[in-house]
Amino acid sequence: MDYAFLSMLAYSNDVVSAEALEVWFGGDAQLRNEVVTTFRNVTGVSSAVLFQLITFSNFNNSAVVSIRGTQNSWDLLQNAQLWSSAALL
């Protein structure tokens, strides 16, 4: 149930996600947007794919990456671009 909850967070904005994490996990989980932003800048990733990094301090600093799936026709085009090389291979 926790994983289903975390996967749904990718479809909400950062404020709602942070508040939902506070309620669901009682302050143990943190939304780490600064890490995602730094990763994108350092690696030069410019993809339209949206993802969130959620860390858990009480579980040996574990983390979960929540990735938003297809939501509209623009996302469908991005998915086709992302997966076309794997399909052609």
N, C-alpha and C positions, 0 to 999 in steps of 0.2 A: 504494500500500500504506500510505503514511503517513496518508492521509486516512481510509482504512478503520479504521486503528488509532485515530485521534483520534475518530472517530464512536463507536467502542465505549466510549471512556472515559466518556461521559455515563451509561452504565449501571452504573458502579462508584462506590464512595464516594470521597471526596476523598483519603484516605490511600493507597488502592490506585492511584488515578489519578496522584498525585504520584510514587509509587514506580515506576510503569510508565513515566512520562515520563522519569524519571532513567535507567532502563535503556535505553529505546528511543532517546532522543535524546542521551544522555550529558551531561545537565545543561544543555543549551542551551535547553530548553523549560521554562516555568514555568506552573503552574496559578495563576490570578489571581482567587481567590474574593473578595478584598476589593474588586476593581473591580466585580464582578457585584453584590455586596451594596450598594455605594455607588450604583450605577446604579438598582437597585430602590428604594432609599430616596429618592433625588433625584426620580425620575420617578413614584413612587407605584405602580409595577408590583406587583400582588399575585397574579399568575397562578401556577397550580400547575406550569407548564411549567418543567422543570429544564434549565439550560444551564450550560456552563463556558467560561471564556475562557482560552485557552492562548496565551502570547506566546513569541516566539523572538528572543532577543537578538542572535544572530549573523546574522540575516536582515533587517537594517534595521528592527528592532523590529516585525516582522510578527506578526499574530495570527490565530487561528482560533477560531470559536465552535462548540462542540460541543453539539448539542441532543438531548435524549433524546426518542425517539418513543414510540409507544403501547406500554405494557407490561402494562396490566390494564384492567378495565372502567371504573375511575375515570378513567384516562387517555383512554379512548374517549369518555366523557362530556365531558371537558374539550376534546378535539379537536372534538367536535360543536359546542360552544359557541364555540370560537375561529373555526371555519371557516363557521359557519352564516350570518353576515352577508355573507361573500364569495359564498357559494352563492346567497343570496337576491338579491344585487345583480345 
